[in-house]
Amino acid sequence: MDPSPVIGMFARSSDREPVQAGVAEVRSAAAVGASGARNAICAHAMTALWIRGGSVDVIVDGSRITAVGPPDGHRARQVVDATGCSVLPGFIDLQVNGAVGVDLTSQPDRIGEVAAFLVQCGVTSFMPTVISSSAADTADAIAALTAWSGEGAHSLGVHLEGPFLNPQRAGAHPMHHLRPPSPAEAHAWDSASGIAMVTIAPELPNALHVIEQLVANGVVVCAGHTAASPAEMTSAIAAGVRGVTHLFNAMGPMTARVPGPAGATLTGSELIAGLIVDGLHVDPVMVRLAWQIMGPHRVALVTDAIAALGLAQGHYSVGETHVVVDDRGARTYEGVLAGSVLRFDDAVRNLMAFTGCGLAEASLAASSTPARLAQRPDVGRLDPGCVADLVVLDGDHQVVATVARGRVVFDPQQRCMER
């Protein structure tokens, strides 16, 4: 294990070593782009909101950013005091299986509880993730998740992680629910019905046809749980694959003579890779390797968080898979990693600690890069016209305020004031 401080497994806050970032870094980042806390929420509809005094001033009207910089002669109704803080685009997590005791595959009707918690981690938008299940259960989960609309972090659409995965790289997915890619089953998966992303093993029979079908339906396709060769990855990219699900995990190993999907991802230039930076799923040395090769424009931080996020160690589930959470992380009874208990803000701090990058670069991997993979140019940037999703971090890079769609949804220090 790298001696860098690992946050997000079960480290105490006193063990965390803050990494400082200058205001210039944060200004650069802005240019390019419910438990345990006392919440003072200014949650009613706003005529105007001013995030003032931080690394950059942001003016919000309704759910959109109207200006970046001090207000031009008008008086805002509400002000968030960001003095001494970094103001960044809200974090975007493209792989969330659950949190606070809720498993989104088996309890999709409770998505609102997950959304309410995620804002405490600085997450303003996310993809609720459904793991491999029966066709009927998958359809039920999709229906419930897409029907939801509520407060907190907002959904970018459902991420189907499976069932078209390689059984040799199943990870914690139930083997009996894995099945070959089916154009008939995938026919109903389109952006209009709320499917935003699908993870598939591109080497499987019919996979390339299904990838093309999904892309035509407006769905982002990622390669994952795969043993694909570099040639098979090249074919997948030609068919429309644009991302890789949790790089290095649940995929063929990268060796001197067999580079596998990880080697193909690192050496290419087309793919954005999700990366779980908890110090457990991927060794810090491999995090540094991926970062040095791919950088902030091709690395998208993800948590792969499960129902145990925000709660104590114990027994949980991911879909039909039983999981034990202890000092070794979240694992099946057989010892296989089964998602994480990583907070997204911890992932940001870990990335900085493991790689030595500044907050500006880490912010890109936490917001604008996942937004590009999700094909959502309206989020992940602090630009006029974009959705007003912001996170305010103090000097220790702790979340002190979160704004989602123009509403202050997390404010434990009561920084939001009426004027």
N, C-alpha and C positions, 0 to 999 in steps of 0.2 A: 504494500500500500504506500502511495506517495505520502510524504510527510505534510503536504498541504492540508489545511483544515477542511474536513469533509462535513458539509452541512446537508441535512435532509434525510439522513438515516436516523440516528438518535443522538446527535450531538447536542450538548447543552449550549445555551446562548453564550455563556461565559467562555466556551471553547472557541468561539468564532473570532477570527482575526480579520478586522475590517480592512478593506482595500480602498484607499481614497482615490477619487477621480476629480479632476479639475473642471471648473465651469466651462472652459473652452471645449473640452471633450463633449460635454453634454449639449452645448450649443450646436456642435457639429452633428451629434446624433439627431437633434431636433430638426436640423436643416435637411437631412436625408431621410430624413424620415421623421351554526354561526356562533363561533364558539371561542370563548376565552378572551375576547376583546370588547371593550365598551365602545359602542358605535354611536356617534352623533351624526345622524343622517339628514341632510337637506334634500329630501326625496320628492318634493313637489315639483310641478312643472316650472321651468325657469324661463324668464324672458332673456336674461343674459347672465353669464358667469365669467368671472375674471380670475384666472390662476396667476397670482401676482407675487413678485419678489424672488422667484426661484431662478434657475439657470436660464429660463426663457419664459416670458409672459405669454399666456394663451387666452384668447377671447372666444367665448362660446355663446351661441344663440340657438336655443332649442337643442337639437341633438348633433349639431355640426360645429366645427371650428370655423370661425369667421375671420380671425386674424391671429397672427403670431407677432407679438410685440405689444407695447402698452396701448390701452384703449385710446382712440382718437377723438377726444372731446366729449365722450358720452360716459354716463355713470352706470356701472354695472349694478344689478340688483343683489348679486351675491359675489363674495370674494373668498377665494381660498388662499390663505397666507402660506406661501411656499418659501419664505425667507430661509436662506441657507440650504435649500434643498435642490435636488435635481428633478426637473419636470421632463418626463419621457412619454413616448407613446405607450398605451396600455399593453401589457403582455398578452401574447396569443399562444394558447396551448392546443395543439392539433391532436392530442391523444390523451383523453381523460376517461378512464373507465369508471370512476366514481370518487367519492369522498364522504367524510362524516357519516360513515355507516351505510351509505347508499351505493349499490351496485347498479350501474346504468343499463346493463344487459338484462338483468332480472327484475329491476325495479325502475323502469324508465319513467314512470309517472311521478317519481320523486326528484326529477332533474332540478327543480327549483331550489332544493336544499343544497345541491352541489354548486349551483350558480351563485347562491348567496355566500357560500364559503370562499369560493375562488377569488372574489374581489379582495379578501384579506391578504392574498398572496400577490396582488397586483395584476391579476388576470382579468381582462375586460371582455375577451371573447375566447371561445373554445369550441372544439368539436367533441360532443358526446360520442363515446366510442363503444361499439357493440362487438363483442368477440364472437367467435364461431359458435353458432347455435343452430337449432333446427330451422328450416325455412319458415315455419309458422311462428316460432318465437322471434325470429329476426324481423319478420313483418310486423308483429305486434310492437316490438321495441321501436322500430322506425316510426310507426304511427303515433305512439305516445310521445316520443322525443320531438318529432316535428310539429306536434300540436301545441307544444308548450310555448308560452310567451310570458315572461315575467321579469322581475327585478334582478339585479345582480349582473354577473357576466352574461353576455348574450351568446347564443348558439350560432355558429357559422354553418351548421348543417351536420348531419350524422357522418361519422367515420366508421365504415364497416371494415373491421380488421378480421378478415376471413369471410366465408369458410373456405375460400379457394387457396389454401395454403399447402405447402409441402409437408406431408406427414413426418418426414425425416427431420424437419425443423419446426415441429409443432409448438415447442415451448410449453406453456401452460394451457394451450387450447385443448379442449376435449377431442381426443382422436376420433371418436365416433361421430363427431359433427363435421369433420373435414371431408370435403368432397371435390371432385374434379370441377374445373370451371364449366359453368353451364350458361350458354347464351340465353336459354329460356328463363332461368332464374334471374339472371342479371338484366333481363329486358326491362323490368320494372324499376331498376335503380337509375334514377336520373336526377338532375339538379332540381327539376320542377317539383319532384316529390320529396325533396329535402335531403337527398344523398349528396354529400359534398366530396367525400373521399372514400376510396376502396383500396385496401391492401391486398395484393395478390402475388402468388409465386409465379413468375412469368415463364418458368421452364415447364409448367404442367401442360398436358394436352388441352387444346382449345384456348389456352390462356391469351395468346396474342389476339385471337378473334374477339374475346371478351374485352380485352383492353381497348381495342379499337371501338367496340360497341359502347363502352362506358365513356370514353373520351367524346364520342359523337353525342352522347347524352349530357355532356357538360359536367362530367364527374372527373375529379383529379384522381389519377391512379398512381399508387406507390408500389414498389417492389418490396416484399418483406416475407419473413418466414420462408426463406428461399435458399436453395443450393445452386442457383443459376451460375453458369460459367460467364466469363466476360463476353463471349460471343452471344450467349442468350440474353445478357443484359443489353447488349447493343441492339439486338432485335426488339427487345422490350421498349427501349427508348424510341426506336423507329415507329413502333406501334402507338406510342403516346405516353409512356411512363415518364413522370416528371419528378418523382421523389423516391426516397428510400425510408422505410419505417425502421426506427431504432437501429441505426447503423451499428454493426458488430454483433448485435444480439439476435439470436434465432436465425442465424444464417451460416453458410459454409465458412470454414476458417480461411484466413488469409495466410498463405505460406509462400515460400520461395518459388515453388513451381506451380502452385495452384492458388492464384490470387483471389478467386471466388468473387462473390458479389461485392464484398467490401473493397477489394482491390480495384474492381471495375468502377466503383463509385468514386473512390479517391482520385483515380487517374483521369477520369472523364471530366467534362466541364458542364454537362447538361443538368445533372441531378442535384437537388437539394436534399440533404440528409437530416432526418430527425436524430437527435442525440440525447440520451438520458445521462445527465451529468450529476450523478449522486455519489460517485466514487466507488460504486459497487457494480453497477451494470457494465461500466467501461472504466478500466484502470486510468488514472490521471495521465499516465504516459501516453496512452492511446488517444485520450482526449486532446492532448497537446499535438499529437501527430495529425489527427483529423483537422484541428484548427489551423495548423501551419500550412497544410495543403489546401484546405477548402476555404478557410476564412469566414468572416461574418456574413458574406452574401450567399454562402452555400450550406451553412450549418444553421439548423432551426432547433432551438431548444424545445424539448418535450419532457413531460414527466411520466407518462404512462401510469398515472396515479390510480390507485384502487380505492375501495371503500374505506380502507384503514387510514387514509390521509386525514390528518387532523385529530385522530383518536389514539388511544393507547395500544400497546402491543396486545396480540391475542389472535383469535380465530375469525377469519373473514372468508368471503367468496368472491370469485370473478366469474360471472356466469354460473356454470355448473361446477367450476373447479374450486375445491376447498383450499384455503391458503392459511398458513401460519405466519404471523408477523412477529419477529423477534430481533435480536441484535444482528442477525444475518440478513435482515431485510424481509421481503415478502416472498415466501416460497411455498410450493406445493408440498404435500406430505412426502413426496419423493425427492425433495430438495431442489426442484427446478425453480428458477426465478419466475415470479408471477406478478409483473408490474412493480410499482414502487410506492413509497410513502413520501415522495419528494415534493416539497412545496416549490412552486415555480420561482419565487424570489430567492430561495436557497440555490436553485439551479443557476441563476444569474451570478450570485456571489461565488459559487463553486467554480463556474467557468472562469471568472476573473482570477481566482486563486490558483487554479490548475494551469492556466495558460499565460498569466501575466498580462492579459489584455485589459484595456481600460473600460470604463462604463459605457462609453460611446459605442465601442464595437460590440460589447455584450448586449447592449440595447437592440442593435440590429438583429442579432440572432434570436432575440426574444420578441420581436415585433415585426419589422418590415420584411424580414426573410420568410418567416412563416406566412405572412400575409400574401407574399408573392406566390408561394407554393399553393396556397388556398385560392389563388386567383381572385383576391379581394383588394383591389387598389384603393378602396375607400377606408381601409383600416390600416393600422400599423405605421402611420405617419402623422406628424404634426404639421399639416398643411391646410390652408383654407379650403373648405369644402369637404374635408374628410370627416368621418364620424368622430365625435368628441370623446374618444377613449384615451384616458391619461392615467399615469401613475406618478406619484410624488414620493421620492426616496430621500431620507435624511442623509447626513454625512457618513453614517455607517451602512448605507444602502438598505435600510429597513423601510418597509412600506408605511407611510404616514397618512396617505390619502389616495383614494382611487375614484376616478370619474368614469362612468360608463354611459355612453350615449347622452352626454351632457348633464348627467345627474351625479351628484356626489353620493356614492353608495358605500364608502368606507371612510370614516373620519374619526378615529379613536381619540385624537388630540383636540377635537373641536376647532379645526382650522377654518372651517367654512362659516362665514359670517354674513348675516343679512345687512344690507346698507339702506 
